[in-house]
Amino acid sequence: MGLMNCKHLRFFRRHLNSVAIGCLIFVFIALIFRAVLFPTFPGFGGFQWNNFDSIHISSSLSNSQSGVRKDKFLEVPQIAWGLNNQKIAFTRACLTARMLNRTLLMPSLSASLFYKEMDLLQPIPFDKIFQFERFNSLCSGFVQLGSFSDLSNQTGVFELHKGSGRKWTVERDLDQLRQFSKDPIDGFEVIRIVGKNPFLWHDHWPVKDYATVLDCLVLIDDIAKEAEKVVSRIREIGSKVRSRTNSFKNEISSESSSSQPTPYVAVHMRIEKDWMIHCKKLEQRSKISQICSSKEEIMERVGHIIGLRHPTVVYLAVADSLLEDPSILSGWKEGLLPIEKKKLGVWDIYSKYPYLIQSAIDYEVCLRADVFVGNSFSTFSSLVVLERTQKLIRMGVPRLCDIDVRWPSYAYNILGKSGGPQRWTTDISDSSLRAICYGSNKTSC
């Protein structure tokens, strides 16, 4: 009996050893596979943002409410200001509707940048910029968009006047919303909010709720294709420049034999006249000096980003109609090739669209860049960084602020290491909207 036990024990040990060796081999193969798919930043290439786009929004929506009422609606005023302020306003309207357990009637955006003269706002329907059905599919169970054709008109419309002035507090605003979510007001089919632009409403929701709604915004195909043309053109120029440089140095380029597109840097260069006026006033009010950045300061700090391989194309995202400095392409560090819309040869793409769509194209170009550099007090830059942060989190990147992380983002208005811009990620757990809207010098890195 003892001999049989010994035999069984030896067999068990041999089996255990084989399993352990098999596990080690599996781990080793997995590490090699990860290294191939996710190379580190100094290589500056590899797994591309196009693959990134296939990563869907997180499954957190499955834990939300089972649904949003489709027989009760919220109507909001026309949304104004810049594209990303409009995205914030739209998201705030969605979250207001969610709190009231109502479907948000598809709002009008504003095609132009005029925000003081209401008659010049050039309204444009939401579904002329973003995909309506796609939004409802991605945000199903969390928030819902509806059309005015969905109304039965069986009851009247109740008007909710948003409070304003110094006496109107966040607490009063929240109490008002709670009261409007109850009968008899809740019995109305439509609650119409009248008053100011949703961007200026009081805020009651954490960054993660805003991020959830913003994840559901997908550009319509026509605009997305225009952005793809711009990105392709940038990479094409970068490829030609690197090819010429490698030929001159009599080197064999590993990139030329690779299927990976040539990387590029995108800089949201906020030096337009409207921004300089705004940022200087903001510095005075907040007593913070890290808001405005001159052209020279931006060029200097971008030139000191660690890990960039030269030559590298640097796309400058600027609002051309508001730019008064024609020399933004000169003075850059050797090895950095700055280009803007006209030098890139894509001005014909932008010129046929109103400001809102031009901005949407630039946003997509910045979002897909291998390296993004912006201003932490700009809503445009902040939302680009939020989306880049979200997608890295979904990929399981553990330390977003590491120097060698893929698709890094930087804030050029804040001095970082080695004279470069400060590394920048969004704190998704933040309870304050300041992280993505009103601007901050806190970059979470």
N, C-alpha and C positions, 0 to 999 in steps of 0.2 A: 504493500500500500504506500510506504514511504518512497519507494523507487518510482512509482507512478506519479506521485506529487512532484518529485524532482524533475521528471521529464516534462510535466506540464509547466513547471516554473521556468525551465530553460526555454521552452517554446514561447511562453508568454513574453520573456525578456527579448528574444530575437524579434518577435512581432512588434514589441514596443519600440525597439531601436529602429526598425524599418519605417515605422510611422513617423518617428521624430525626424529621421533623415529626410523623409518625403516632405514634411512640413517646412524644414529648413530650405529645401530646394524650391518649394513654392514661394516662400518669402523672398528668396534671392531673385527669382524670375519676376516677381511683382515689383521689386525695387528697380530692376533694370527697366521694366515697362514704364514705371512712373518717371524715371529719368529721361526716357526717350520722349514721352508725351509732354512733360512739364519741365523743360530746361529752365535754368535760373536766369535772372535778369541780365547779368553781364554779357551773356551770349546774344541778347537783344534780337530775338527772332522766335521761331518755334510755333507752338500752339497758338492759333490766331483767334481774334475776336469773333470771327464768323462762326467758329465752333462754339464760342462762348454764348452766342445768341440762342443756341439750341437748348441751353439750360433753362428750364421753365421756372416760374416763380415757386416759392417754397410751398410745402403742403400745409402751412399754417392755416390756410383758408378752410381746410377740411375740418378744423376745430372751431370754426366760427359758427355764427347762427345758421340754422338750417335753411334760412332763406329770407328775402326781403319782400315785404308786401308789394304786390304789383297793382293793387287797386287804390292805393293812396300815393300822392305825389307831392314833391317839393319843387317849386319854381324859383329860380334865382335871377338877379339882374345880369345884364351883359357883363362879361368878364373882360377886363382891360389891362393895360400896361404891357411890359415885355413878355415874350413867350413863356419864360420860366416862372415869372410872377403869375401869369395866367394858369400855369399848371398847378401852382400852389393854391391859387384861388379855386380852381376846379376841384382839387382834392379836398379842400376845406368844405366846399359845398356838398361833396359826396359824403363826407363824414358827418356833416350836419343832418343830411337826409338819413343816414344810418342811425343816428341817435334818435330821430323821430320815427324810425322804422318805416321809411317811405322810399319810393323810387324817385331818383332825381330826374326831372325832365331835362332832356338834352339841351344844354345851354348854348348861347352864342358866344364865340370868342371874338377877338378884335384883330383884324388883319394889319392895321396900322399901329404906329407907336404913339400916336396922339392920345393922351389920356385926360387932358383938361377940357378940350372942346369935344363934348360928347357927340356932337353931330358929325365929327370927323373920324369916328372910331372904326368905320367900315366893318360892320358885323360880318362874321363868317361862321357857318355852322360847325359844330364840333366834328361831325363826320366828314368834313372836308380836309381835316388835318389828321385825325386819329380814327382807327377802325372801331366802329360802333359795336358790331356783333362780337368782335374779338375782345373788346373791353369787358362786355358782359360775360363772356365765356371764362376769361381769366379771373375776374372778380366775383364769380358766381358764389352767392351765399354771404358775401361780405358787403358789397354795395351793388346797386343796380341802376342802369340808365334806361329811361323810357322816352317815347316820342309823344308829341302832343296829340297824335292820332289815336293814342291809347286811351284818351280821356272819354268818359261816358257823359260828362256834363250833367250828371244827375243832381249834383249839389252846387252851391255857389263856391266862389273862391274866397278864402280867408286870407287877409293881408297881415303879415307879420312885419312890424316896423322895427328894424334893428336899432338899438340904442346907440347914441354917440355922445361925444363930449367927455369932459374930465370926470363927471359923476357916474358915468357908465363904466362899471367895472367888469372884470372877468366873471366874478361871482354872480353879478346881476344878469349877465348874458346867459350864463349856465342855468340859472333859475328860470329865465324866460323860456329857454328851450324845453326844460322839463315840464313847464306848465302847458306848452303847446303840444306836448306829446300825449296829453290827457283829454278826455271828453270835457266839454262839448266840442272843443276846437278840433280834436282828433277825428271827429265825425265828418269834417269837410274833406271832399275828394282831393282838393288842391290847397296847399298853403303856399302863398306867394310872398317871398321876402322882398320887401322894397327898401330902398335906402342906398347904402354904399356898396362899392365893389367888394366881392367876397374876399379879396386879398387883404382887406383892411378889417375883417371881422376878428373878434377875439378867438383865441385858439384854446382848445380843450383836449387835444389828443397828442399822444407821444409820437416820436419820429417813426417808430415801426409801423404805426397805422398809416401815416403818410406814405411810407415806403411801399406798403402793400398796394395802395391805390395807384401810385405812380408806376409800379411794375406792370400794371394792366394797360398802360398807354402805349399803343403800338401805332407807328405812323402808317398812313395809307400807302399802298404799294407804289403809287406814282411818285410820292415824295421820297420814299425809301430808295427807289431806283435812282433818283437824281443824286442822293447822297452817296450811293455806291459808285456812281460815275466819278464823283469828286475824289473819293478814297482811292479808286483804281488809278486815277491820274496822278495823285500824289505818290503812290507806290511805284508807278511807272517811271516817273522822274527820278525817284530815289534809286531805282535799279540801274538806270542809265548812268547816273553820276558815280555810283559805286563800281560799275563795270569799267568806266573810263579810268577811274583811279587805280583799280587793280591792274588794268592793262599797262598803265604808265609805270607802275611799280614792278611790272613783270611778275605779278602774283596770280595764283589760281584761286579764284573766289569760291569758297564752299557754298556761298549763297546762290551763285549762278547755277549750280548743279542741283540746288535744293528746290523743292516744290513750294517752299514757304515764301509768301510775299515779303518784299522789302519793308522793314519797319520804318515808322516815322514818329515825330514828336508833334503834338498839337499844343499851341499856346493861346489861351483865351486872353488876348492882349487888351486889357481895359485901359485905354488912354484917350478915349473919345471925349469930346467936349462936355457932353452931358454927364458922363461918369466923373470927370475931374471936378466939376462943380459939386456934384453930390458927395464925393468921397472927402473933399476938403471940409465941407460942412459937417459931415459925419465925424471926422477927426476932431473938430472943435467941440462938438456936443459930447462925444464919448471920451474925449481926452486920451485917445489912442492914436499913436503915430504910425501904426503898422497897417494902414488901409490904402492910401494912395501909393502908387509906384510909377516912377518915370520910365520912359522908354529905355534909358540907359541902365537903370537898375534891373529891369526885367531881362535885358540882354545879358548883363553881367552874371546874374544868378542862374539863368538857364545854361550859360556856358560852363558853369561849375557843377552840373549834375554828374554825379559819380556813375561810371559804368556805360556812358554813351559811346558807341562806336562811330568813328568818323570815316567818311562824311555821312551826315544825317540830314534829311530834309526836315525842316521845321515849318509846319503850317501855322500861319497867323490868323486866328479867327477874330475879326474886328467888324464893327458896324461901319461899313464904308461911308455911308451917307453922313455920319457924324464925326468922321475922322478929319482932323485938321493938319496932321503931321504927315507929309508925303515921303518922309525919309525912313520909314519903319524897316525897310529892307537893308539898310546900311549900318555898319558898325558891329555886326555879329562876329563872334569868335570864329577863327579859322576852323573849318571842318563842319560848321553848321550852315546849311543852305536854306535861308528863309524864303518862303513863297507866300503869296496871298492870292486872292481869287483871280485877279487880272494876269499876274505873271504865270499862274497855273494854267491859264487858258480856259477857265470855266465860268467867266463872268456872264456868258450868254445863258448859262443855266440859272444863275441867281437873278439876273436882271428881269426875267419874265415873271417873277413872283413878287408878291407884297412882302413887307418886312417880316411878318410872322413866319412865313414858309422859308424865307432866307435863313432866319434864325434856327428853324427846325433842322435844316440841312447842316448848318454849322455845328449844331449840337451833336448830331449823329457822327460827323467827322471827328469831333473831339472825343466822343464816347469810344470810338473804335481805335483811337490812337494807341500805339504801344506805350507811349509815355504822355501823360497829360499834365499841363502846368496852367494853373489859373489863380484867381484872386479869391481868398477865403471870405471876403465880404460881398462877393457877387453871387446872386441866386443861380445864374447860369452855371458858373463854375461849381457851386455847391451841389447842384443836382447831378451834374456829370460825375462828381466824386461819389455821391451817394449811390448811383447806379453801378459804378465800377466796384465799389465796396461790396454791394449786395451780391454781385455775381462772383466775386472772389470768395465770399463767405460760403456761397452754395457749392463752390468747388472744393471746399474743405481746407482752404489755406489757413493754417493755424496762427501765424504771426504776420499780420497785414503790414506792419511797419518795418519789417526786415529790409535791409538795403538791397537784397537780391530778389525780392518778391516780383512776380510777374505783373505787368501793367500797372506800374506805380503812378501815383498822382502826387503833385507838389503844389504848394502855395507860394508864389513868387513874392508876395508882399511880406512874407515872414522869413527872416534869415535862418537858414538851416546849417548843416554841417559843411565844412570845407568851402564856405562862401557861397554855397548853392541855395536853392529854395527849400523850404521846410517840407518834409514828407507829410502826406495828408491822407487820412481816411475818415469816414463818417462813423460816429458812435451811434449805432442803430438803437441802442438801449436808452439813449438820451430822452428825457421827458420834455425837453424844451425845443421848440421849433427853430430857435436861433441857430441851431447846428446846420440847418439847410435853407434858411430863408433870410433872416435879418442880418446875418454876417457875424463872424466871430474870429478871434485870433487863436482859438483852441482847435487844433488839428488832429487830436487823438493820437499823435505820434511824438 
